[in-house]
Amino acid sequence: MLKQLKAPFQYKKFPLELNGEFSKGKKPKSENINFTLKRIWSYLACNKGLLSLVLFMVVISSAMGLLGPYLVGMAIDEYIVTKNSDGFIALLIWLGVIYVMNSLALWFQNYWMIGIAQETVFTMRTKLFGHLHKLPIPFFDKRQQGELMSRVTNDIENVSSTLNSSVIQVFSSLLTLIGTVSVMLWLSPLLTLITLIIVPLMFFGMKWITARTGRLFKEQQKNLGELNGFIEETISGQRIIKTFSQEKKVMAEFRKKGEKLRGAGFWAQTYSGFIPKLMNILNNLSFAIIAGVGGIFALNGMISIGVIVIFTEYSRQFTRPLNDLANQFNTLLSAIAGADRVFDIMDEDEEFRNEGHLKELTDVKGEVEFLNVSFSYEEDGNTVRDVNLHVNSGQTAALVGPTGAGKTTMINLLSRFYERDSGRILIDGEDIANVKKESLRKNMGFVLQDSFLFRGTVRENIRYGRLEASDDEVVEAAKLANSHSFIMKLPQQYETLLSQDGNGISQGQKQLLSIARAFLANPGILILDEATSSIDTVTELKIQDALQELMKGRTSFVIAHRLNTIQKADKIFVLEEGRIIEEGTHESLLEKEGFYYRLHGKSAVGANA
């Protein structure tokens, strides 16, 4: 997973996506079906050459489908009724050739269309997945992981299944419908008009059904996404669920969400199921009208028996494309519901958008300054208020305070995971608002409380800090992080395959690998956010040695609840309710006997306990 993969081909550009027509400022309502269809077409249109061949095959197959019944009618009038065997064998051969050509045209159009659909969906999925990696952290903080996964998988697959069949079916049905009506009018305008009596019934019936199915299919996709999100959340939190014996609560919630999905799916499929029943009734009605009225016309010499046969066959060809269009319209509504959810993500503003004029951050010495910085997650509150701090290059700064004081928020502002509301943040005198985010974060190293590891080898997980690093550099980073010794005891040492999130090794060993990853990145500024809070005391000492080595010569920001871990910090900033209320060294703050003094007393009691 961690290895860099080369794309098998260069992705094509999508003119409608990139020329501003679907720009962020023009995002329409998701109910705009025409807009969504046009947007899907912008992807399909990238294969115009092959799509033209598909449409040509559709024309051929539609023409052959119309010609077959016509020749059958001719055979009846010219050869069977008149008992004339001359040319009958030749006509049968032509019929055989026509139906073979029809079959070949159908095979080619389906084969080529499947290729177009799969490439289109692959490109959409790749673009969506790539766009997810360009979105800011706040976007993910407000959404369930499983719900986002559902958009990349279920919703895209919904579009895929529709493109595989519906595009061809829609064009084929339209051509067949136009051709059938044209030939019927040529043969008998009066009988054609009588046959078309059923069209208004079809129209109003379809309008009534589709007015309900569109909303239901969209609700079905929404409920499916929510259920996927809930399943992902509960599977990830199995340990907590079992610890607190909340299985019954989880099952009740699952049933509730499952019922919502079942209800929407039931009514969506029920209403859409009315369509074939309605069309079957109207087909039989059309056949009865043609048989009855055509028989009267034939008895009065107005038309021949062959024309009646042609009309009965064409009546099926006339109602079948209407039936197909109706069925495909419901499938299309389901795909549009999925495409809407995909495009909703694609329309989210990218994190690195419009950064071309910003600067690269190079030769970072690590001087950091906050000047009157304020920030709030919600409009009606302040998480950080008028914060001022200054940390010189190479110093270690500790941020302490109760939960919710704003410690992690300040780190998020420094790394620009969130943007400050007011004030300035400077690194080496440069306002980070003028620096490209990618450049800023390349000069930062993070060792967090939850040390996330990917599925891959130990070597690959360490190399995540700098992908171009050599094997020797990976080993050297592991030695500096005090992780080399335990790695060498693993079954395949550095080639040992770790499962997702590093299951199979201890929490302390995960943290040591995270520290090795930070060593390899060699950042100018180091962020330690509760890096030892979930580690036992013996392992903590080993990790502390690695962290002290990592912090040498670097500006470091340390967040810790255990105050004994930050006693050697050059500066300690005490936060309460988003403000810095005390600042100094460990000794000077204790002498003041203020808020830090009281925190230290509580920390000492907790440690002894």
SVG drawing of the C-alpha trace seen along z (x, -y; Angstrom):
<svg xmlns="http://www.w3.org/2000/svg" viewBox="-65 -40 88 62">
<polyline fill="none" stroke="black" stroke-width="0.4" points="0.0,0.0 2.9,-2.3 4.8,-1.7 4.4,-4.3 2.5,-2.9 2.8,-4.1 -0.5,-4.8 -1.0,-2.5 -2.0,-5.4 -2.3,-9.1 -5.7,-10.3 -7.6,-12.3 -8.7,-15.8 -12.4,-16.5 -13.3,-19.7 -16.6,-20.3 -15.1,-19.6 -12.1,-21.8 -13.3,-24.7 -15.2,-26.3 -18.7,-25.1 -18.8,-22.9 -16.7,-25.3 -17.1,-25.5 -18.9,-28.8 -21.7,-27.3 -22.7,-24.3 -26.4,-23.6 -29.0,-21.9 -28.5,-18.2 -32.0,-17.7 -30.9,-19.2 -31.0,-15.9 -30.0,-17.5 -27.0,-19.1 -25.9,-15.7 -26.4,-13.9 -24.4,-16.5 -21.6,-16.2 -21.6,-12.3 -21.5,-12.9 -18.4,-15.0 -16.6,-11.8 -18.1,-9.6 -17.2,-12.1 -13.5,-11.5 -13.9,-8.3 -15.7,-10.0 -14.1,-7.7 -15.1,-4.4 -18.5,-5.9 -19.2,-6.8 -18.5,-3.2 -21.0,-2.1 -23.6,-4.5 -23.0,-3.2 -23.6,0.3 -26.8,-0.8 -28.0,-2.3 -27.2,1.0 -28.9,3.2 -31.9,0.9 -32.2,0.9 -31.9,4.7 -34.5,5.0 -36.9,2.9 -36.1,4.6 -36.7,8.2 -40.5,7.8 -41.0,5.9 -39.5,8.7 -41.7,11.2 -44.8,9.2 -43.6,9.0 -43.1,12.8 -46.7,13.3 -48.2,10.9 -45.8,11.8 -45.3,15.5 -47.5,17.2 -50.9,15.6 -50.3,15.9 -48.7,19.3 -45.7,18.1 -42.6,20.0 -40.3,18.0 -37.8,16.0 -39.1,17.3 -35.9,19.2 -33.8,16.1 -35.9,14.0 -35.4,16.5 -31.6,16.3 -31.8,12.5 -33.8,12.8 -31.0,15.1 -28.3,12.6 -30.2,9.7 -30.7,11.5 -27.0,12.5 -25.9,8.9 -28.3,7.8 -26.7,10.2 -23.1,9.2 -24.0,5.5 -25.5,6.1 -22.4,8.0 -19.9,5.3 -21.9,2.4 -22.1,4.2 -18.4,5.2 -17.2,1.7 -19.7,0.0 -18.5,2.1 -15.0,0.9 -16.1,-2.7 -18.2,-2.4 -15.4,-0.7 -12.8,-3.2 -15.2,-6.1 -16.0,-4.7 -12.3,-4.0 -11.5,-7.6 -14.3,-8.9 -13.3,-6.7 -9.6,-7.7 -10.5,-11.4 -12.8,-11.1 -10.2,-9.3 -7.5,-11.8 -9.8,-14.7 -10.4,-13.2 -6.7,-13.6 -6.8,-17.3 -9.6,-18.1 -8.8,-19.8 -9.0,-18.0 -12.2,-19.9 -14.0,-18.1 -13.2,-14.7 -13.8,-15.7 -17.5,-16.3 -18.1,-13.1 -18.2,-9.4 -15.4,-7.4 -17.8,-4.6 -20.2,-7.1 -17.3,-8.5 -16.2,-4.9 -19.8,-4.3 -19.4,-7.1 -16.1,-5.8 -17.5,-2.2 -21.3,-1.8 -22.2,-5.1 -19.6,-4.8 -20.6,-1.2 -24.2,-2.3 -23.1,-4.6 -21.0,-1.8 -23.8,0.7 -26.0,-2.0 -23.4,-3.0 -22.8,0.6 -26.4,1.0 -28.5,-2.2 -26.5,-4.4 -26.9,-1.8 -30.4,-1.0 -31.5,-4.6 -30.1,-5.3 -31.3,-2.0 -34.8,-2.5 -35.0,-6.1 -33.9,-5.0 -36.2,-1.9 -39.1,-4.1 -38.5,-6.7 -37.9,-4.1 -41.0,-2.0 -43.3,-5.0 -41.9,-6.2 -42.5,-2.8 -45.9,-2.4 -47.0,-5.8 -45.7,-4.9 -47.7,-1.6 -51.0,-2.9 -51.3,-6.4 -54.8,-5.6 -53.9,-2.4 -50.8,-4.1 -52.8,-6.9 -55.2,-4.4 -52.2,-2.4 -50.8,-5.6 -53.9,-6.0 -52.0,-4.2 -49.1,-6.8 -50.9,-9.3 -51.7,-6.5 -48.0,-5.5 -46.9,-9.1 -49.2,-9.9 -48.5,-6.5 -44.8,-7.0 -45.0,-10.5 -46.9,-9.4 -44.4,-6.6 -41.1,-8.4 -42.2,-11.4 -42.0,-9.1 -39.1,-6.8 -36.5,-9.6 -36.8,-10.8 -36.9,-7.3 -33.8,-6.1 -31.9,-9.1 -33.2,-8.4 -32.1,-4.8 -28.5,-5.8 -28.4,-8.2 -29.5,-5.6 -27.1,-3.1 -24.2,-5.5 -25.3,-6.1 -25.6,-2.4 -22.1,-1.8 -20.7,-4.6 -22.3,-3.0 -21.0,0.5 -17.4,-0.9 -17.7,-2.8 -18.9,0.2 -16.4,2.6 -13.6,0.2 -14.9,-0.3 -15.5,3.4 -13.2,3.3 -15.1,0.4 -18.5,1.9 -17.5,5.2 -15.8,3.4 -19.0,1.6 -21.4,4.4 -23.2,2.2 -24.0,5.0 -27.7,4.6 -27.6,0.9 -25.5,1.2 -27.9,3.9 -30.9,1.7 -29.3,-1.2 -28.3,1.1 -31.9,2.3 -33.2,-1.3 -30.9,-2.3 -31.5,1.0 -35.3,0.3 -34.9,-3.1 -32.9,-1.6 -35.4,1.3 -38.3,-1.1 -36.8,-3.4 -35.6,-0.4 -39.0,1.3 -41.0,-1.6 -38.4,-2.5 -38.5,1.0 -42.3,1.3 -43.0,-1.9 -40.4,-1.0 -41.9,2.5 -45.2,0.9 -43.5,0.0 -43.2,3.4 -46.8,4.3 -48.2,1.1 -46.3,1.6 -47.4,5.2 -51.1,4.2 -50.6,1.5 -48.8,3.9 -51.7,6.3 -54.1,3.4 -52.1,2.3 -52.0,5.8 -55.8,6.1 -56.4,2.8 -54.3,3.7 -55.8,7.2 -59.3,5.9 -59.1,2.7 -56.6,4.3 -58.9,7.3 -61.8,4.9 -59.5,3.0 -58.3,6.2 -61.9,7.5 -62.7,4.2 -59.6,4.4 -58.0,1.4 -54.8,3.2 -53.2,6.6 -52.7,9.5 -48.9,8.9 -49.3,5.3 -51.3,6.5 -48.5,9.0 -46.0,6.1 -48.1,3.9 -48.5,6.5 -44.7,7.0 -44.0,3.3 -46.5,2.7 -44.3,4.8 -41.3,2.9 -43.1,-0.3 -44.1,0.5 -40.9,2.4 -38.6,-0.7 -41.1,-2.7 -40.9,0.1 -37.1,0.1 -36.9,-3.7 -39.2,-3.6 -37.1,-0.9 -33.8,-2.6 -35.2,-5.9 -35.6,-4.3 -32.1,-2.8 -30.9,-6.2 -32.5,-7.9 -30.7,-5.5 -27.4,-6.2 -28.0,-10.0 -28.6,-9.7 -25.2,-8.0 -23.5,-10.5 -25.0,-13.4 -23.3,-12.1 -20.0,-11.6 -20.1,-15.1 -21.0,-16.6 -17.5,-15.5 -15.8,-16.6 -17.3,-20.1 -15.7,-20.5 -13.0,-23.1 -9.5,-21.7 -7.1,-22.4 -4.2,-23.4 -6.3,-25.4 -4.9,-28.7 -1.5,-28.3 0.5,-29.0 1.6,-32.5 2.6,-31.3 6.2,-30.7 8.1,-27.5 9.4,-27.2 13.1,-26.3 16.1,-26.2 13.7,-26.2 15.5,-27.3 12.4,-26.9 11.6,-30.3 7.8,-30.3 5.7,-33.3 1.9,-33.6 0.6,-37.2 -2.9,-37.9 -4.2,-34.6 -7.9,-33.8 -9.9,-30.8 -13.2,-29.1 -14.7,-25.9 -18.2,-27.3 -19.3,-30.8 -20.6,-31.6 -17.5,-30.6 -13.7,-31.1 -11.5,-28.0 -8.3,-30.1 -8.4,-33.8 -5.7,-36.5 -2.8,-34.0 0.7,-35.5 3.8,-33.3 7.4,-33.2 9.7,-30.2 13.3,-30.6 14.9,-28.2 15.9,-24.9 13.8,-25.5 11.3,-23.1 8.0,-24.6 5.4,-22.7 1.6,-23.4 -0.2,-22.4 -3.7,-22.9 -7.0,-21.0 -8.9,-19.2 -10.5,-21.7 -8.0,-24.5 -6.9,-24.7 -3.6,-22.9 -4.2,-20.7 -6.0,-23.5 -2.9,-25.6 -0.9,-22.8 -3.7,-22.5 -3.3,-26.2 0.5,-26.0 0.3,-23.2 -2.7,-24.9 -5.0,-22.0 -7.4,-24.7 -7.1,-28.4 -7.0,-31.1 -9.8,-33.6 -7.5,-36.5 -3.9,-37.3 -0.6,-36.1 1.5,-33.0 5.2,-33.3 7.9,-30.8 11.4,-32.4 9.6,-35.7 7.4,-34.5 3.6,-34.5 2.6,-30.9 -0.5,-32.3 2.0,-33.2 3.5,-29.7 2.3,-26.6 0.7,-24.1 2.6,-21.2 5.9,-23.0 4.9,-24.0 4.1,-20.4 7.2,-18.9 9.2,-20.9 7.1,-19.5 7.3,-16.1 4.4,-14.6 4.4,-12.0 0.9,-11.7 -0.9,-9.8 -2.5,-7.4 0.4,-6.1 -1.3,-5.0 0.5,-2.3 -0.5,-1.2 -0.8,2.4 2.7,3.1 6.2,4.1 8.0,2.4 10.4,0.9 7.6,-0.6 6.0,-2.1 9.2,-3.8 9.9,-4.9 6.6,-6.7 8.4,-9.7 10.5,-10.1 9.7,-7.8 13.0,-8.3 15.1,-7.2 17.5,-4.3 17.3,-1.0 20.4,-2.1 18.7,-5.4 15.6,-3.5 17.8,-1.3 19.7,-4.3 16.4,-6.1 15.2,-2.9 18.4,-2.8 18.0,-6.5 14.4,-5.8 15.5,-2.8 13.3,-0.5 16.0,1.4 16.4,4.0 12.8,5.1 12.5,5.0 15.4,7.5 13.4,9.9 10.4,9.9 9.9,13.0 11.1,11.2 12.7,8.3 12.3,5.2 10.3,7.2 7.7,8.3 4.2,7.6 2.1,5.5 -1.7,5.6 -3.8,2.5 -3.0,0.1 -0.1,2.3 -2.1,5.0 0.4,7.6 2.9,5.4 2.5,3.4 1.4,-0.2 4.9,-1.2 6.5,0.5 4.0,-1.3 5.1,-4.6 8.8,-3.8 8.1,-3.1 6.3,-6.5 9.4,-8.1 11.6,-6.4 9.4,-7.7 9.8,-11.3 13.6,-10.8 13.6,-9.8 11.6,-12.9 14.2,-15.1 11.8,-18.0 12.8,-21.5 9.8,-21.7 8.7,-18.7 5.1,-18.2 4.6,-15.8 0.9,-15.5 0.4,-13.3 3.1,-11.0 3.5,-9.0 0.1,-9.2 -1.0,-5.7 2.3,-4.0 3.4,-2.2 6.1,-3.8 8.9,-1.4 8.2,-1.8 7.8,-5.5 11.4,-5.8 12.6,-4.2 10.4,-6.4 11.5,-9.5 15.2,-8.7 14.2,-8.4 12.2,-11.7 15.1,-13.6 17.4,-12.5 14.8,-13.5 14.3,-16.9 18.0,-17.8 18.6,-20.9 14.9,-21.2 12.1,-23.5 9.7,-21.2 6.1,-21.7 5.1,-19.2 1.6,-18.6 1.4,-16.4 -0.9,-15.7 2.0,-14.1 3.8,-17.3 6.9,-15.3 7.6,-14.7 8.0,-18.4 10.0,-19.6 13.1,-20.2 11.2,-22.3 12.7,-25.7 9.3,-27.4 6.0,-26.2 2.7,-27.8 -0.2,-27.3 -3.6,-27.5 -7.1,-27.8 -10.2,-28.4 -8.2,-29.2 -5.9,-31.8 -2.3,-31.7 -2.5,-32.6 1.0,-31.6 4.4,-31.3 7.9,-30.3 10.1,-27.4 9.1,-24.6 10.8,-26.1 9.6,-29.7 6.0,-28.5 6.2,-26.5 7.5,-29.5 4.4,-31.5 2.2,-28.9 -0.5,-29.7 -2.5,-27.5 0.5,-25.4 1.5,-24.8 -2.0,-23.4 -1.9,-21.3 1.5,-20.0 0.2,-19.0 -2.7,-17.1 -0.3,-15.5 2.0,-14.3 -0.9,-12.8 -2.1,-11.0 1.4,-9.6 1.8,-8.3 -1.6,-6.7"/>
</svg>
